[in-house]
Amino acid sequence: MLIAHRILEGFNQKVNAFVDLQSNQFNFYGNKDLPKDIFEDPEHWFYPISPNSYYSSIKAIHASSKDFPHKSELYAIAKDMHTICKSVNKMRFSMEDYMIQNDLTLVEHQIGIFTQLQHCASLYDRYYEVNDQLHNLINLIVLETNSTSERRQRYDKIQKSLKSSLEAIRYGFDNELDTDIAILTKQNTILQKEIARDRPLAEIQTALKEGLLILNDYKKGLPIPEKYTLYGPAYYYYNVELASVVNRYGKGLIANANKILFKEDPDQILLLEEPHYFKVVLPKKEIPLEQSKEVIKTLPSKLEKRKVAISQTTIEVKQKKLLLEIFDHRQEDGDIISLNFNGHWILEEKQLKKSPLKIVVELNDEGENYLILHAVNLGELPPNTIAVRYYLDGIRKMVVLNSDLNQSEMIRIKRITDDN
């Protein structure tokens, strides 16, 4: 996804040259320099084992009679990831063809390329959600099988704090960074003491030390390179700085930790790297991008033949893209739910856990925005209840929705400004 990410940034920069935006070259390769399917990677340019090969193995295990913990859930996640990767790989060629075949000095063709770029951004958001589901599933399997060493537990703390830091930077949860920095600082001190007798830890400690410097630079608000000004500090510090510390195409903290864990026990579950996110830089001048969303003027009173009750609480946010964390805040009692956002099912028949399920939604610029909880069952402790966590100005907020088999609860989502 990183390679495709760089290609998409290049497309965005190219079209910028035809509008009122600064255009920069972020990389010096294009589709012609890469395999037709970067997720197949037949010559192993990028992976020892390609993502497509991993997917084929998981698919075969799912189809076999082999007993494997949560193999159906793992296959569902792998299938989603595979589908997203196929779509991204296809888009890099269709967008290039579009730009070659059309005159980008014409507004209608600029609209076409920006619309496609926005679709790619949505694919990256969806990949982020699915990757988070994989994190939760792996944590559950590790917990159930009790297959974690003391070293793995420590690396887990580092990984989770880095993941949390990336998320805080992306969504502006700056108030939560202090907790992550404190955990990472403590783990860095432990690693420094161990390096004398365990040299392979040096690469991990070096990467972690750099990660801490990056986090402190971000908190200080230090200037970013001029070519990233239009993208903003969050994009730069997430994609260019901190993700490069975590992932193998950089300092490789996770990859080096996995080498040590694999040497310790080849059968234990390894750590996950973190995906990049993609953002489209849109022109300042008015370009009427195609709107796939209908303006919602009236809130629905019924859904699936059930009455819809409107919550007295409103979710107030400032960002257009909103990260929602959905979880069972009480006892896990088998609640199965579906979620409807602005008339579209964004979650269907999902059993809730204590671990939050993360979903990224994009608010309409005009009209209403809403989220409806639809109960599929009542669990062991009726009614069906969920907690929805979100952030405003970096402060964690939470609302609770209740539904039963006769009535669904809706909450309005309102985008506000500092003037409100």
Secondary structure as UniProt FT lines:
FT   HELIX           2..16
FT   TURN            17..20
FT   HELIX           31..33
FT   TURN            38..40
FT   TURN            42..43
FT   HELIX           51..63
FT   TURN            69..70
FT   HELIX           71..101
FT   TURN            104..105
FT   HELIX           107..145
FT   HELIX           150..171
FT   HELIX           174..176
FT   HELIX           177..194
FT   HELIX           195..197
FT   TURN            199..200
FT   HELIX           201..220
FT   HELIX           226..228
FT   TURN            229..231
FT   HELIX           233..235
FT   HELIX           236..242
FT   HELIX           243..246
FT   TURN            248..251
FT   HELIX           253..264
FT   TURN            266..267
FT   STRAND          302..303
FT   TURN            304..305
FT   STRAND          306..317
FT   STRAND          321..327
FT   STRAND          336..341
FT   TURN            342..343
FT   STRAND          344..351
FT   STRAND          357..362
FT   STRAND          370..375
FT   STRAND          384..392
FT   TURN            393..394
FT   STRAND          395..403
FT   STRAND          407..415
FT   TURN            418..419
//
